[in-house]
Amino acid sequence: VQVVLPPETSDAFKWLAEDLFTIPPNMLSQKIKQEVFKGEMVKPQSATSDSDALNSVKTNKGGISVVSAAAAQALPAGVVVVPIDG
């Protein structure tokens, strides 16, 4: 799985850390780095916009990212929504 993340200073990363994983953003960053170092996770790609994230997901089989609800309304072919309540 190729994870595509927003910048660590973004509201989207903060939402991911606090609302989905229920940890502070800096702790999520540290955990990701630890898992990459151990070889348990592929280094995430960075996306500075929803369109960058969608393009990265489209070109990486098994790619996953967080995008805004607006961006999820018009997905490129081959990309699907995985809804998350939160």
Buried (B, 14 or more C-beta within 10 A) or exposed (E): EBBBBBEBEBEBBBBBBBEEEEBEBEEBBEBBEEBBEEEEBEEBBEBEEBEBBBBBBBEBEEBBBBBEEEBBEEBEEEBEEEEEEE
